[in-house]
Amino acid sequence: MPEYEVMYFEATGRAEAIRLMFSYAGIPFKDTRVTFDEWPELKKDTTKVPYQVLPVLFVDDKLLAESHTIYRYVAKLTGLTGGPDPFDEAVVDQAHEVCRGFNDAAYGYVYVVLGFWKQDKNEAYKNILLPNVEKYFPRISALLQPSGYFGKNGPTYADFSFCQTIEGYNSMVPEVVAKYPEFLAHYERMMKLPQIQDYLKNRPAAKCTMILKKSSKLVIVFRKRNDLYFF
């Protein structure tokens, strides 16, 4: 079996779905967590960080970058594509892209909350976050299958990715997420999967230079605008 190494920061973020998928499938991986002090020098090394962003995945002596590319690759390794039927796999890809559309569209609100965009927070809540919640959340809800997941036969990579989104927004704006109890139920369902319990129990605590909290949970990690890393 190849040796896998996931490199990301000392946080959950965009790498957590990757870690969870490997754990779910029982595939060993090296969990390399980079400190913010190490990052300025590391990002200069294009042999390890070709696009100056994390996460990256090493497969023996080969490298993959860009989180969504890694999600799909690891989904194939772990049987989390929603297949084997190609149409069923496409349905899962569709769900992932709709969820990704929400993240891309709503992220301006997070910029404002963290002070990177000079805009009133209440206005951003009203004009950025809520319209995109109202646009995307019903669409995402409709994509959940009777199985309780985005795949008709069980959890998929889209589920592992989306549950991290819900964890983050539920910590920031719980009153918004509370209107979609199916998402909270989905999150709980994912976090109770028996295959990931050892990982959840033993994963390192997040260590971050800058954090935003609305509860005891880590919500999001930043250092500067160009180093944005998702929940």
C-alpha positions as CSV (number, residue, x, y, z in Angstrom):
1,M,0.0,0.0,0.0
2,P,1.3,3.5,-0.8
3,E,2.3,5.8,2.1
4,Y,0.0,8.8,2.5
5,E,0.8,12.0,4.2
6,V,-1.7,14.8,4.8
7,M,-0.1,18.2,5.4
8,Y,-2.1,21.1,6.8
9,F,-2.1,23.5,9.7
10,E,-2.7,22.6,13.4
11,A,-6.4,22.9,12.8
12,T,-9.4,21.1,11.3
13,G,-10.1,23.3,8.3
14,R,-10.0,22.1,4.7
15,A,-7.9,19.0,5.6
16,E,-10.4,17.5,8.1
17,A,-12.6,15.9,5.5
18,I,-9.5,14.2,4.1
19,R,-8.3,13.0,7.6
20,L,-11.8,11.7,8.3
21,M,-12.1,9.8,5.0
22,F,-8.8,8.0,5.6
23,S,-9.9,7.2,9.1
24,Y,-13.3,6.0,8.0
25,A,-11.7,3.6,5.6
26,G,-9.0,2.4,8.0
27,I,-6.2,3.6,5.7
28,P,-3.1,4.7,7.7
29,F,-1.8,8.2,6.9
30,K,0.8,10.5,8.3
31,D,-0.9,13.6,9.8
32,T,1.6,16.4,9.4
33,R,0.4,19.6,11.1
34,V,2.3,22.8,10.2
35,T,2.7,25.7,12.7
36,F,2.1,29.2,11.5
37,D,5.8,29.9,12.4
38,E,6.9,27.2,10.0
39,W,4.5,28.3,7.2
40,P,6.3,31.4,5.7
41,E,9.4,29.3,5.0
42,L,7.5,26.2,3.9
43,K,5.4,28.0,1.4
44,K,8.6,29.0,-0.5
45,D,9.3,25.3,-1.2
46,T,7.4,24.5,-4.4
47,T,8.4,20.9,-4.2
48,K,6.1,20.5,-1.2
49,V,3.6,23.4,-1.6
50,P,3.4,24.0,-5.3
51,Y,0.6,26.6,-5.2
52,Q,1.4,28.1,-1.8
53,V,-1.7,26.7,-0.2
54,L,-2.6,23.8,2.1
55,P,-3.6,21.1,2.3
56,V,-1.4,18.9,0.2
57,L,-1.4,15.2,0.0
58,F,1.8,13.1,-0.6
59,V,1.4,9.6,-2.1
60,D,4.8,8.1,-1.8
61,D,7.0,10.4,-3.8
62,K,4.0,12.1,-5.6
63,L,2.1,15.1,-4.6
64,L,-1.5,16.4,-5.0
65,A,-2.6,20.0,-4.1
66,E,-6.0,21.8,-4.1
67,S,-8.4,20.5,-1.5
68,H,-11.3,19.6,-3.8
69,T,-8.9,17.6,-6.0
70,I,-7.7,15.8,-3.0
71,Y,-11.2,15.1,-1.8
72,R,-12.1,13.4,-5.0
73,Y,-8.9,11.4,-5.1
74,V,-9.3,10.2,-1.5
75,A,-13.0,9.4,-2.2
76,K,-11.9,7.0,-4.9
77,L,-9.3,5.3,-2.5
78,T,-11.8,5.0,0.3
79,G,-15.0,4.0,-1.6
80,L,-16.7,7.3,-0.8
81,T,-17.6,8.4,-4.3
82,G,-21.2,7.2,-4.1
83,G,-20.6,4.6,-6.8
84,P,-20.1,2.2,-8.4
85,D,-22.8,3.5,-10.7
86,P,-21.4,6.6,-12.6
87,F,-24.7,8.4,-12.4
88,D,-24.8,7.9,-8.6
89,E,-21.3,9.3,-8.4
90,A,-22.3,12.3,-10.5
91,V,-25.2,13.0,-8.1
92,V,-22.7,13.1,-5.2
93,D,-20.4,15.4,-7.2
94,Q,-23.4,17.6,-7.9
95,A,-24.1,17.8,-4.1
96,H,-20.5,18.7,-3.4
97,E,-20.5,21.5,-6.0
98,V,-23.7,23.0,-4.7
99,C,-22.2,23.0,-1.2
100,R,-19.0,24.5,-2.5
101,G,-21.1,27.2,-4.2
102,F,-22.5,28.2,-0.9
103,N,-19.1,28.4,0.7
104,D,-17.7,30.5,-2.1
105,A,-20.7,32.9,-2.1
106,A,-21.1,33.3,1.7
107,Y,-17.5,33.6,2.6
108,G,-17.5,37.4,2.3
109,Y,-19.4,37.4,5.5
110,V,-16.5,35.7,7.3
111,Y,-14.1,38.2,5.8
112,V,-16.2,41.0,7.3
113,V,-16.5,39.3,10.7
114,L,-12.7,39.0,10.9
115,G,-12.1,42.5,9.8
116,F,-10.5,41.8,6.4
117,W,-13.3,43.6,4.6
118,K,-14.3,47.0,6.0
119,Q,-18.0,46.6,6.1
120,D,-20.6,46.7,8.9
121,K,-21.0,43.2,10.3
122,N,-24.8,43.4,10.6
123,E,-25.0,44.6,7.0
124,A,-22.8,41.7,5.9
125,Y,-25.0,39.3,7.8
126,K,-28.1,40.7,6.1
127,N,-26.7,41.2,2.6
128,I,-24.1,38.4,2.2
129,L,-24.8,35.6,4.6
130,L,-28.6,35.4,4.8
131,P,-29.3,35.7,1.0
132,N,-26.9,32.9,0.3
133,V,-28.3,30.7,3.1
134,E,-31.7,31.2,1.7
135,K,-30.5,30.5,-1.8
136,Y,-28.3,27.4,-1.2
137,F,-29.5,25.7,2.0
138,P,-32.9,24.6,0.5
139,R,-31.1,23.3,-2.5
140,I,-28.6,21.4,-0.4
141,S,-31.4,20.0,1.8
142,A,-33.1,18.7,-1.3
143,L,-30.0,16.8,-2.3
144,L,-29.9,14.7,0.9
145,Q,-31.0,11.2,0.0
146,P,-33.5,9.0,2.0
147,S,-30.3,7.3,3.4
148,G,-29.6,10.5,5.3
149,Y,-26.5,11.2,3.2
150,F,-25.7,12.7,-0.2
151,G,-25.1,9.2,-1.4
152,K,-28.0,6.8,-1.7
153,N,-26.1,4.0,-0.1
154,G,-24.3,5.8,2.7
155,P,-21.8,8.5,3.5
156,T,-19.6,10.1,0.8
157,Y,-16.8,12.6,0.5
158,A,-19.5,15.3,0.0
159,D,-20.9,14.4,3.4
160,F,-17.5,14.6,5.1
161,S,-16.9,18.0,3.5
162,F,-20.3,19.5,4.2
163,C,-20.4,18.4,7.9
164,Q,-17.3,20.6,8.4
165,T,-19.1,23.5,6.9
166,I,-22.0,23.0,9.2
167,E,-19.8,22.7,12.2
168,G,-18.2,26.1,11.4
169,Y,-21.4,28.0,10.7
170,N,-23.2,26.5,13.6
171,S,-20.5,27.9,15.9
172,M,-20.6,31.3,14.3
173,V,-24.3,31.7,13.6
174,P,-26.2,29.0,15.4
175,E,-29.5,30.8,14.9
176,V,-29.2,30.4,11.2
177,V,-28.3,26.8,11.2
178,A,-31.0,26.0,13.7
179,K,-33.6,26.7,11.0
180,Y,-32.2,23.6,9.1
181,P,-32.4,20.8,11.7
182,E,-31.7,18.3,8.9
183,F,-28.2,19.7,8.6
184,L,-27.6,19.4,12.4
185,A,-28.9,15.8,12.2
186,H,-26.6,15.1,9.3
187,Y,-23.7,16.5,11.2
188,E,-24.5,14.4,14.3
189,R,-24.9,11.3,12.1
190,M,-21.5,11.8,10.5
191,M,-19.7,12.5,13.8
192,K,-21.2,9.3,15.3
193,L,-19.9,7.0,12.5
194,P,-18.1,4.2,14.4
195,Q,-15.2,4.1,12.0
196,I,-14.0,7.6,12.9
197,Q,-14.4,7.4,16.7
198,D,-10.7,6.6,17.4
199,Y,-9.6,9.5,15.2
200,L,-12.0,11.9,16.9
201,K,-10.9,10.8,20.3
202,N,-7.2,11.0,19.6
203,R,-6.8,13.9,17.1
204,P,-4.5,16.7,18.3
205,A,-6.1,19.9,19.7
206,A,-6.1,22.8,17.3
207,K,-3.3,25.3,17.8
208,C,-3.9,28.6,16.0
209,T,-2.4,32.0,15.8
210,M,-5.7,33.7,15.4
211,I,-9.1,32.2,16.1
212,L,-12.7,33.4,16.1
213,K,-14.9,31.8,18.7
214,K,-18.6,31.9,19.3
215,S,-18.4,28.9,21.7
216,S,-15.7,26.6,22.9
217,K,-15.3,25.3,19.4
218,L,-12.7,26.5,16.9
219,V,-14.5,28.3,14.1
220,I,-12.0,29.5,11.6
221,V,-8.3,30.1,11.3
222,F,-6.5,33.0,9.7
223,R,-3.1,34.7,9.8
224,K,-3.5,37.2,7.0
225,R,-5.8,37.7,4.1
226,N,-3.8,35.7,1.6
227,D,-3.6,32.8,4.0
228,L,-7.3,31.9,4.3
229,Y,-8.2,28.4,5.5
230,F,-11.6,27.1,5.8
231,F,-13.4,25.9,9.0
